[in-house]
Amino acid sequence: TRLGGANAISGTIPAANVDTLTSSNFPTGSVLQVKRKYTADSSHITTTSSSFVASGFQLAITPTVVGSLLIVHFNVSMADANGDNAGMQSKMYFKTGSGSFASMAGADNYHIGYIKINNNRYSPFSHSSNLTTTTTDAYTFEPYFKAQNSTQVRFAHNDSSIGMTIFE
């Protein structure tokens, strides 16, 4: 059956009766927010330092509540140990608010990855970790890396992709 014209239906549609969801009443295990940074065509990120140095690839998230679990996923499609007897170690660092960067708890020299010229010169790095928040100040994550034997290493090779995702 066909209803005719503008006067076929009249009346008021009642407002929806839906509770407002906030971070305090989401079900346990809910994802409250996601932050993502991705570079499809990276330039070289290099060092010859034998101390851990910042990669320059950072991502920040501001937690909605204290006690949230932050899950961090990071990957680079190709790192490169390209000097004589070159090797590279890498690990994830973070800072809270305006504080200083420090390695994540339990992060040893191979937290993100390790490469050596005569074993696996070109290699992807993949990383997953988590941290429980103690404040609602911003948490900033950044991979750090260092060269063995002060030879040049590339945390990201030219034309490789780099990505980081943080879930709260």
C-alpha positions in Angstrom: 0.0 0.0 0.0 1.2 3.4 -0.9 1.0 6.3 1.6 0.2 9.6 0.1 1.8 13.0 0.4 3.3 15.1 3.2 0.2 14.6 5.5 0.4 10.8 5.5 2.4 10.6 8.8 2.1 13.2 11.6 3.1 13.4 15.2 6.2 13.7 17.4 9.0 11.1 17.5 10.0 10.7 21.2 13.6 11.3 22.2 15.8 8.2 22.5 16.2 6.9 26.1 19.9 6.1 26.0 22.3 6.5 28.9 25.3 8.7 28.2 28.5 6.7 28.0 31.6 8.1 29.6 34.9 6.5 30.3 33.7 5.7 33.8 30.8 3.5 32.7 32.3 1.7 29.7 32.4 -2.1 30.1 35.7 -3.5 31.4 38.0 -4.2 28.4 36.6 -1.4 26.3 38.9 0.6 24.0 38.6 4.2 25.0 40.7 5.8 22.3 43.2 4.9 19.6 46.2 7.0 18.4 48.0 6.2 15.1 51.1 7.6 13.4 52.3 6.2 10.1 54.9 7.2 7.5 54.7 5.3 4.3 58.0 6.5 2.7 60.6 7.2 5.4 64.0 8.8 5.1 67.0 7.3 6.6 67.1 7.5 10.5 70.8 6.9 11.3 73.3 7.0 14.1 76.9 5.9 14.9 76.3 6.5 18.6 77.1 3.7 21.0 74.6 5.1 23.4 70.8 4.9 22.9 69.5 7.9 20.8 66.0 9.1 20.0 64.6 8.0 16.6 62.5 11.2 16.2 59.4 9.1 15.6 57.0 10.0 18.5 53.4 9.4 19.3 51.5 10.8 22.3 48.2 9.8 24.0 46.4 11.5 26.9 44.7 8.9 29.0 41.0 9.5 29.9 41.4 7.9 33.3 44.2 6.9 35.7 44.8 3.1 35.7 44.1 2.6 32.0 46.1 0.0 30.2 48.0 1.5 27.2 48.9 -1.0 24.5 51.7 0.1 22.2 52.4 -1.5 18.8 55.3 -0.3 16.7 56.9 -1.5 13.4 59.4 -0.4 10.9 59.5 -2.4 7.6 63.3 -2.3 7.2 66.2 -1.4 9.5 69.8 -1.7 8.3 73.2 -2.4 9.9 75.4 -1.2 7.1 78.9 -0.5 8.4 81.9 -2.8 9.1 81.0 -5.2 11.8 77.8 -3.2 12.4 75.1 -4.1 14.8 72.1 -2.3 16.2 70.0 -2.6 19.4 66.7 -0.8 20.0 64.1 -0.4 22.7 61.0 1.7 23.5 61.2 4.8 25.6 58.4 6.9 27.0 57.8 10.1 29.0 54.9 11.4 31.0 53.9 15.0 30.7 56.9 17.3 30.4 59.2 14.7 32.1 62.3 13.1 30.5 62.3 10.0 28.3 63.2 6.7 30.0 63.2 3.1 28.8 60.0 1.2 29.6 60.2 -1.0 32.6 61.9 -4.3 31.9 63.1 -3.1 28.5 66.5 -4.6 27.7 68.8 -3.9 24.8 66.6 -6.0 22.4 63.2 -4.7 23.4 62.3 -3.7 19.8 65.0 -5.7 17.9 68.6 -6.5 17.0 70.4 -6.7 13.7 74.0 -7.6 12.8 75.5 -7.0 9.4 76.7 -10.6 8.8 73.5 -12.2 10.2 70.5 -10.2 9.2 71.7 -6.9 7.8 68.2 -5.8 6.5 65.4 -6.7 8.9 62.0 -5.4 10.0 61.5 -4.5 13.6 58.2 -5.2 15.3 57.3 -4.4 18.9 54.3 -4.7 21.3 54.2 -3.6 24.9 51.9 -2.2 27.6 51.9 0.2 30.4 49.3 1.1 33.1 48.8 4.8 33.5 49.4 6.6 36.8 48.2 10.1 35.7 46.1 11.7 33.0 49.1 13.7 31.7 50.1 12.8 28.1 52.3 9.7 27.6 54.7 10.1 24.7 56.4 7.0 23.2 59.5 6.9 21.0 61.9 4.2 19.9 65.5 4.6 20.7 68.4 2.8 19.1 72.2 2.5 19.2 75.1 1.2 17.1 77.6 -1.4 18.2 81.2 -0.5 17.4 80.3 3.1 16.5 79.5 2.0 12.9 76.6 3.5 11.0 73.2 1.9 11.5 69.8 2.9 10.1 66.8 2.4 12.4 64.7 3.1 9.3 66.0 2.6 5.8 65.2 5.0 3.0 61.7 4.2 1.5 60.7 1.9 4.4 57.5 2.4 6.3 57.1 3.2 10.1 54.0 2.9 12.2 52.9 3.2 15.8 49.5 2.6 17.3 48.5 3.2 20.9 45.3 1.9 22.4 43.8 3.0 25.7 
